[in-house]
Amino acid sequence: MSKKNIREINKIITRLINKNISIKEFRDKIESIFIKHQLTKVDFNIEKLSKKIKMERTAMYRKLYNLKIKKPK
């Protein structure tokens, strides 16, 4: 991971910490950012993503649904 990516992650976390949100909202936002980034690396292939991040495929579909992440058109 590059220093630029680390700085970007730190900015996002700092922004979220300064908001008045619950731990669930914080976790969901971080997971959403992470999953969206990883999806771009695997061309939105759910099976490849689930293997890459070591998550069951069905759990990945549930996570995408719960986080309202959809394939871009």
Backbone as JSON Lines, residues from 0, in Angstrom:
{"i":0,"aa":"M","n":[0.85,-1.17,0.0],"ca":[0.0,0.0,0.0],"c":[0.9,1.24,0.0]}
{"i":1,"aa":"S","n":[0.56,2.15,-0.87],"ca":[1.39,3.34,-1.01],"c":[1.1,4.36,0.1]}
{"i":2,"aa":"K","n":[2.02,5.29,0.26],"ca":[1.84,6.34,1.27],"c":[0.63,7.2,0.92]}
{"i":3,"aa":"K","n":[0.38,7.38,-0.37],"ca":[-0.77,8.17,-0.82],"c":[-2.07,7.48,-0.37]}
{"i":4,"aa":"N","n":[-2.15,6.17,-0.54],"ca":[-3.34,5.43,-0.12],"c":[-3.53,5.51,1.39]}
{"i":5,"aa":"I","n":[-2.45,5.42,2.12],"ca":[-2.53,5.48,3.58],"c":[-3.03,6.85,4.02]}
{"i":6,"aa":"R","n":[-2.53,7.92,3.39],"ca":[-3.0,9.27,3.71],"c":[-4.49,9.41,3.4]}
{"i":7,"aa":"E","n":[-4.92,8.85,2.29],"ca":[-6.33,8.92,1.91],"c":[-7.21,8.18,2.92]}
{"i":8,"aa":"I","n":[-6.77,7.02,3.35],"ca":[-7.51,6.24,4.35],"c":[-7.57,7.01,5.66]}
{"i":9,"aa":"N","n":[-6.46,7.61,6.06],"ca":[-6.44,8.41,7.3],"c":[-7.42,9.57,7.23]}
{"i":10,"aa":"K","n":[-7.5,10.23,6.07],"ca":[-8.44,11.35,5.9],"c":[-9.88,10.86,6.05]}
{"i":11,"aa":"I","n":[-10.18,9.73,5.43],"ca":[-11.54,9.19,5.51],"c":[-11.9,8.83,6.94]}
{"i":12,"aa":"I","n":[-11.01,8.15,7.61],"ca":[-11.26,7.75,9.01],"c":[-11.42,8.98,9.9]}
{"i":13,"aa":"T","n":[-10.57,9.96,9.72],"ca":[-10.66,11.18,10.52],"c":[-12.0,11.87,10.29]}
{"i":14,"aa":"R","n":[-12.42,11.95,9.03],"ca":[-13.7,12.56,8.7],"c":[-14.85,11.82,9.38]}
{"i":15,"aa":"L","n":[-14.8,10.49,9.35],"ca":[-15.86,9.7,9.96],"c":[-15.86,9.81,11.48]}
{"i":16,"aa":"I","n":[-14.67,9.86,12.07],"ca":[-14.57,9.98,13.53],"c":[-15.16,11.3,14.0]}
{"i":17,"aa":"N","n":[-14.98,12.36,13.22],"ca":[-15.47,13.68,13.61],"c":[-16.98,13.83,13.45]}
{"i":18,"aa":"K","n":[-17.62,12.87,12.79],"ca":[-19.07,12.89,12.66],"c":[-19.67,12.19,13.87]}
{"i":19,"aa":"N","n":[-20.9,12.53,14.16],"ca":[-21.61,11.9,15.28],"c":[-22.36,10.69,14.75]}
{"i":20,"aa":"I","n":[-21.64,9.58,14.53],"ca":[-22.27,8.37,14.0],"c":[-22.01,7.19,14.93]}
{"i":21,"aa":"S","n":[-22.83,6.16,14.78],"ca":[-22.68,4.97,15.62],"c":[-21.52,4.12,15.1]}
{"i":22,"aa":"I","n":[-21.11,3.16,15.91],"ca":[-20.04,2.25,15.5],"c":[-20.48,1.42,14.29]}
{"i":23,"aa":"K","n":[-21.77,1.07,14.23],"ca":[-22.28,0.31,13.09],"c":[-22.18,1.14,11.8]}
{"i":24,"aa":"E","n":[-22.58,2.41,11.87],"ca":[-22.47,3.28,10.69],"c":[-21.01,3.43,10.26]}
{"i":25,"aa":"F","n":[-20.13,3.61,11.23],"ca":[-18.7,3.73,10.95],"c":[-18.19,2.48,10.25]}
{"i":26,"aa":"R","n":[-18.49,1.31,10.82],"ca":[-18.06,0.03,10.24],"c":[-18.63,-0.15,8.84]}
{"i":27,"aa":"D","n":[-19.91,0.15,8.65],"ca":[-20.53,0.0,7.33],"c":[-19.86,0.89,6.3]}
{"i":28,"aa":"K","n":[-19.54,2.11,6.67],"ca":[-18.89,3.03,5.72],"c":[-17.5,2.53,5.34]}
{"i":29,"aa":"I","n":[-16.75,2.08,6.34],"ca":[-15.4,1.56,6.07],"c":[-15.48,0.31,5.19]}
{"i":30,"aa":"E","n":[-16.39,-0.61,5.54],"ca":[-16.56,-1.83,4.73],"c":[-16.97,-1.49,3.31]}
{"i":31,"aa":"S","n":[-17.87,-0.53,3.17],"ca":[-18.34,-0.13,1.85],"c":[-17.19,0.41,0.99]}
{"i":32,"aa":"I","n":[-16.38,1.27,1.57],"ca":[-15.23,1.83,0.84],"c":[-14.28,0.71,0.43]}
{"i":33,"aa":"F","n":[-13.99,-0.18,1.36],"ca":[-13.07,-1.29,1.1],"c":[-13.61,-2.21,0.0]}
{"i":34,"aa":"I","n":[-14.86,-2.6,0.11],"ca":[-15.45,-3.53,-0.86],"c":[-15.54,-2.89,-2.24]}
{"i":35,"aa":"K","n":[-15.96,-1.63,-2.3],"ca":[-16.03,-0.95,-3.61],"c":[-14.66,-0.89,-4.27]}
{"i":36,"aa":"H","n":[-13.64,-0.6,-3.48],"ca":[-12.28,-0.54,-4.03],"c":[-11.85,-1.92,-4.55]}
{"i":37,"aa":"Q","n":[-12.11,-2.96,-3.77],"ca":[-11.74,-4.31,-4.18],"c":[-12.54,-4.76,-5.39]}
{"i":38,"aa":"L","n":[-13.8,-4.37,-5.49],"ca":[-14.62,-4.74,-6.64],"c":[-14.05,-4.18,-7.94]}
{"i":39,"aa":"T","n":[-13.5,-2.98,-7.88],"ca":[-12.92,-2.41,-9.1],"c":[-11.7,-3.22,-9.56]}
{"i":40,"aa":"K","n":[-11.0,-3.82,-8.6],"ca":[-9.82,-4.61,-8.94],"c":[-10.17,-5.94,-9.61]}
{"i":41,"aa":"V","n":[-11.39,-6.45,-9.35],"ca":[-11.79,-7.75,-9.92],"c":[-12.92,-7.59,-10.94]}
{"i":42,"aa":"D","n":[-13.06,-6.39,-11.48],"ca":[-14.1,-6.09,-12.48],"c":[-15.49,-6.53,-12.04]}
{"i":43,"aa":"F","n":[-15.79,-6.29,-10.78],"ca":[-17.08,-6.58,-10.17],"c":[-17.45,-8.06,-10.23]}
{"i":44,"aa":"N","n":[-16.45,-8.92,-10.21],"ca":[-16.67,-10.37,-10.18],"c":[-16.78,-10.79,-8.72]}
{"i":45,"aa":"I","n":[-18.0,-11.11,-8.3],"ca":[-18.27,-11.41,-6.89],"c":[-17.52,-12.65,-6.42]}
{"i":46,"aa":"E","n":[-17.46,-13.66,-7.26],"ca":[-16.76,-14.9,-6.88],"c":[-15.28,-14.63,-6.64]}
{"i":47,"aa":"K","n":[-14.65,-13.88,-7.55],"ca":[-13.23,-13.55,-7.36],"c":[-13.03,-12.71,-6.1]}
{"i":48,"aa":"L","n":[-13.92,-11.75,-5.88],"ca":[-13.8,-10.91,-4.69],"c":[-13.93,-11.72,-3.42]}
{"i":49,"aa":"S","n":[-14.91,-12.61,-3.38],"ca":[-15.11,-13.39,-2.16],"c":[-13.9,-14.27,-1.86]}
{"i":50,"aa":"K","n":[-13.28,-14.82,-2.89],"ca":[-12.06,-15.6,-2.68],"c":[-10.92,-14.71,-2.22]}
{"i":51,"aa":"K","n":[-10.81,-13.54,-2.85],"ca":[-9.71,-12.62,-2.54],"c":[-9.74,-12.15,-1.09]}
{"i":52,"aa":"I","n":[-10.93,-11.85,-0.58],"ca":[-11.01,-11.34,0.8],"c":[-11.45,-12.41,1.79]}
{"i":53,"aa":"K","n":[-11.48,-13.67,1.3],"ca":[-11.77,-14.84,2.15],"c":[-13.12,-14.72,2.86]}
{"i":54,"aa":"M","n":[-14.14,-14.51,2.04],"ca":[-15.52,-14.42,2.55],"c":[-16.39,-15.32,1.68]}
{"i":55,"aa":"E","n":[-17.3,-16.03,2.3],"ca":[-18.21,-16.89,1.54],"c":[-18.96,-16.05,0.51]}
{"i":56,"aa":"R","n":[-19.16,-16.63,-0.67],"ca":[-19.83,-15.91,-1.75],"c":[-21.24,-15.46,-1.35]}
{"i":57,"aa":"T","n":[-21.99,-16.34,-0.69],"ca":[-23.35,-15.97,-0.29],"c":[-23.33,-14.84,0.75]}
{"i":58,"aa":"A","n":[-22.36,-14.88,1.64],"ca":[-22.21,-13.81,2.63],"c":[-21.85,-12.5,1.93]}
{"i":59,"aa":"M","n":[-21.04,-12.6,0.87],"ca":[-20.66,-11.41,0.1],"c":[-21.89,-10.78,-0.56]}
{"i":60,"aa":"Y","n":[-22.75,-11.62,-1.15],"ca":[-23.97,-11.09,-1.75],"c":[-24.84,-10.39,-0.71]}
{"i":61,"aa":"R","n":[-24.95,-10.99,0.48],"ca":[-25.73,-10.36,1.56],"c":[-25.11,-9.03,1.96]}
{"i":62,"aa":"K","n":[-23.79,-9.02,2.07],"ca":[-23.08,-7.79,2.46],"c":[-23.31,-6.7,1.41]}
{"i":63,"aa":"L","n":[-23.21,-7.04,0.14],"ca":[-23.45,-6.06,-0.93],"c":[-24.87,-5.52,-0.86]}
{"i":64,"aa":"Y","n":[-25.83,-6.41,-0.61],"ca":[-27.22,-5.99,-0.5],"c":[-27.41,-5.06,0.7]}
{"i":65,"aa":"N","n":[-26.87,-5.45,1.84],"ca":[-27.03,-4.64,3.06],"c":[-26.35,-3.28,2.96]}
{"i":66,"aa":"L","n":[-25.23,-3.22,2.25],"ca":[-24.52,-1.95,2.08],"c":[-25.02,-1.17,0.87]}
{"i":67,"aa":"K","n":[-26.0,-1.75,0.15],"ca":[-26.59,-1.11,-1.03],"c":[-25.54,-0.83,-2.11]}
{"i":68,"aa":"I","n":[-24.66,-1.8,-2.32],"ca":[-23.64,-1.68,-3.35],"c":[-24.13,-2.44,-4.57]}
{"i":69,"aa":"K","n":[-24.22,-1.74,-5.69],"ca":[-24.71,-2.34,-6.93],"c":[-23.66,-2.17,-8.02]}
{"i":70,"aa":"K","n":[-23.73,-3.07,-8.97],"ca":[-22.81,-3.01,-10.11],"c":[-23.11,-1.74,-10.92]}
{"i":71,"aa":"P","n":[-22.07,-0.96,-11.22],"ca":[-22.3,0.25,-12.03],"c":[-22.76,-0.12,-13.43]}
{"i":72,"aa":"K","n":[-23.57,0.74,-14.01],"ca":[-24.1,0.46,-15.37],"c":[-23.18,0.96,-16.44]}
